[in-house]
Amino acid sequence: MLNLGNKVIYQIYPKSFYDSNNDGIGDLRGIINKIDYISKLNVDMIWFNPFFVSPQNDNGYDIADYYNIDPKFGTMADFEDLVVALKKINVGVMLDMVLNHCSTEHEWFQKALAGNQKYQKYFYLRPAKKDGSLPTNWQSKFGGPAWEKFGKTDLYYLHLYDKTQADLDWHNPDVRKEAASVVNFWRSKGVQGFRFDVINVTGKNEQLVDSEDPIQEKSLYTDTPVVHEYLKELNQSSFGKDPESITVGEMSSTSISNCIEYSHPEQNELSMVFTFHHLKVDYQNGEKWSKTPFDFKKLKHLFIEWQTQMDHGGGWNALFWNNHDQPWALNRFGDPVHYRVKSAEMLATAIHLMRGTPYIYMGEEIGMTDPNYQSIHDYVDIESLNAYRKLLAKGLSSEDAFELIQTKSRDNSRVPMHWDNSLNAGFSQNKPWLRPTGQDVINVKDELEHGEIFNYYQKLISMRKTEKLISAGHFKSLFENDPQVFAYERYLKNNGQENQDQILVLTNFYGKKTTVDLPRAYQDKAVKTLISNYNLDATKLAKKIELRPYEALAVKFK
Ligand code: NOJ
């Protein structure tokens, strides 16, 4: 069976990585130009956000043609060259399969609009209620109702996201065949990795009915039992034919028991899952557009719960802090002003040494932070702009609404990669589609010359490849009630005895020092320091360990 535990995946947002033709938009050739940089990290696979033909209303998550490259990003020949170039450095390709919905510009939707019955069955088309109101009271995740008028007919179509992203009806076997054929097409191009966008909302209840409240609403279309059937079928008819394939499902508002089923090898669904509970610990009352310090206890509790239960159930987690939908973790859970380097390394340690497959989002390895935008006109993300309008309509002042956008916008992490300290951050000779800021302080060139975060990531990646305790060990939490330390043990059972081989990981999540009292079992034992962001080289652990601001330490018991 494929070993998922010793792999590390790097995520590239093509629009923002490197612009080779100077039109202000990153492209596939740009990625090829930066192969040397990528190879330094020694990752196993790259997940690329969508670069298929798309009107880009949701930056490529609104696909109009699944089989072609959007000319903004290059050509099929560029893609083929990219696969070859990556193969040379032993890096696989993971593509983003956005199959819950397609763009309303897609041929399927256009044919449906023109009256073609076959294609009308690809979508959720429903009449208004008797009183003339929308088919259900569901809300789109980007704000506003989830229904839009279907051309000149009396029908409405469902869109859980933007109105230009029409939900596909997976109950229809033809839709599922289309999904498999898209995956198989890219497999034939040498692709072995697939990330499935919001895949757990493909099984809407057969009868679409009004919801009682927003939480109950999600249960009407999320994690329904039929999703497991769809995934088993997709697995069998596409990527499951390749024993080396790696798949990850993006699971919105999911549960541990479902995730065990999605990712358990014997279920033949997916290799692993992305879940988001740990990234909502800075939401006030579950509301994303709010500003509040993160709840450390909750964060710890969630990590412990997911790590332990996924381990017991035989499921497998994708481990990550950042992606293209999240503001930088460094701004949320670290201190980008006083301890940028130490807190970046501490966060990396905490996530990389857990059980699962780590993902690194481009720029994380140099400690990038949220841009310093001062105007709403700097933002382009559809979700952020909708949210801004909604916040103003709710009565917030423009300053308060703007502050929330600054804190939570998805554009925070979509800013072009900082390659150097020049005006366009070395990303393009032309004005970038999203403005970089702060490249004078944080950029690849300086980081490689005299920084330490990149080296630290390199070390974490190589540790996962050489240390079985990291790639295959079980997880046990420590100091559960400590208000500022997240600590755990990774262990492997030896000759039926627990805890014989073990690693201890200690991370201080705050800018003030603290002390932990080590349990007797750890005291005075000989250890080898695996990694320390303060260059500590401990060979023995005392009774008490002092952790400096954002200190991270991992030791292996000899
Ligand atoms: C999740 C993607 O990561 C996000 O960027 C996108 O807007 C939604 N799915 C809809 O496709």
Boltz pocket constraint, residues with backbone or C-beta under 6 A from the ligand:
constraints:
  - pocket:
      binder: B
      contacts: [[A, 58], [A, 61], [A, 98], [A, 161], [A, 197], [A, 198], [A, 250], [A, 324], [A, 325]]
      max_distance: 6.0
